[in-house]
Amino acid sequence: MNEHLLDNIVIVGGGTAGWMTAAALGNLLRGTKTKVTLIESEEIGTVGVGEATIPPIIAYNEMLGIDENEFIRETKATFKLGIEFVDWYEKGSSYIHPFGDFGVDFDAIPFYQYWFHKALAGEKDDLFAYSLMVEACRKKKFMRPLKDRPKSALAGINYAFQFDAALYAAYLRRYAEERGIVRVEGRVGNVTQDSETGHVQSVTTTDGRTLSADFFIDCSGFRGLLIEGALATGYEDWRSHLPCDRAVAVPCEKIDEPIPYTRATAREAGWQWRIPLQHRTGNGYVYCSDYIDDDAACESLLSNLDGKPLGDPRLLRFVTGHRKKFWNKNVLALGLAAGFMEPLESTSIHLIQTSIARLMTHFPDKRFNPADIEAFNNRTLFEYERVRDFLVLHYTATKRDDTPFWRHCQSIRTSDNLRRRMNQFRASSRIFSEPHDIFGTASWVAVMYGQGITPEASNPLIAKMPMDRIRNVISSIGNTIASAADQMPEHKAFIDDCVG
């Protein structure tokens, strides 16, 4: 038996990050002798702006054995097939970044390359009509994929959720506590470290209770109570890449049936999100304080709501970037304690999820193998960098120059990786997936083309194929997708069936 196995794990902080972690550990460590305790205070509010997700959240729920209909009911969730971007390329423009491929590949060449070949020959139509997810969004339709009919277009549906983050945390809390996770109400007032190793030994609450542990998971939000407050890990500031540094958020009354997608609308000094839930609509304005003050941002948000606000706008200050080490000594940071990437592509909850999965892969014992910690940090940094690049693409591939903020965006520095991808797509209509990318080829195609990057040439292999065949295959695929979307039920009707 390994005498180095962890005896105690303490999670500092609740919210989405803390309870996602607790639920996962409660499920995986159930029946073992390892005790998991979560400390949180009702006095400390959660940020709670991350109400939209991307498809891998389904894998997390499945890992926990969560019944999806129960989840939809308990979190007031709606389904999500993509994100609509309004006024990003230029005012009056819009496109949907779908969760799923365009068309169907044939002859080992991606469908979108055939479409661009045809468009370059002067036969251009709507690329996004060849996405089942986009067509379903436009028609306000939804259904789960028909897994028992793999050759059907309806087998290729990819979806995520839009939900109330506070209800999600509460739902996971109940799940975790049923599996032995112990919750302690309180605020951490003091942290004790080993004088030789620097490892955190214990935390003490403001009312005098001390909790010792072998391993600490910091979910304390922007403060980074352990990862920064105790270990002084340092922070990598990415505002030169992504200048927005504030957000103001407010829910409003629901005035229409929920749509199966999130909307991001470019504004004077940033962008506004709109997330439809069963019971309300989530709204927020992410902006750069160099170009608009807080009062003006609040006024802009309130003047662009669909319904009556359900409270006062809540201000959030942040610095885009990440800790220089996500895992330092015996402390692992998750959620906002690890870093912040603005929610433009709904990656906040996903970055928590992937870090939890990575923790399971590199789960420590009391020796805390440096090679495992280094591997965790390197892989997590790679993921953050790929998300950063994808977000930067939205700000830099645009014709917007109508405000000082958008003129500033023209000078944002891009990474070598992003420049290479953009140049390759522009030169030959090609995009290649890279290992561990969060966003697949179709996502890059949707945003690049939606933001005005147009290929100048097509794949040379396609040039040898008769145009009549290309035209016929593309037309057939388009008809199949349109027919499949028509067969799907209304989004609201599907939700009603789920919640009973």
Secondary structure by P-SEA (a helix, b strand, c coil): cccccccbbbbccccaaaaaaaaaaaaaaccccbbbbbbbbccccccccccccccaaaaaaaaacccaaaaaaaacbbbbcbbbbcccccccbbbbbcccccccccccccaaaaaaaaaaaccccccccccaaaaaaaacccccccccccccccccccccccccaaaaaaaaaaaaaaabbbbbbccccbbbbccccccccccccccbbbbbbcbbbbcccccccccccccccbbbbccccccccbbbbbbbccccccccbbbbbbccccbbbbbbcccbbbbbbbbbcccccaaaaaaaaaaaccccccccbbbbbbbcccccccccccbbbcccccccccccccaaaaaaaaaaaaaaaacccccccaaaaaaaaaaaaaaaaaaaaaaaaaaccccccccaaaaaaaaccccaaaaaaaaaaaaccbbbbcccccccaaaaaaaaaaacccccccccccccccaaaaaaaaaaaaaaaaaaaaacccaaaaaaaaac
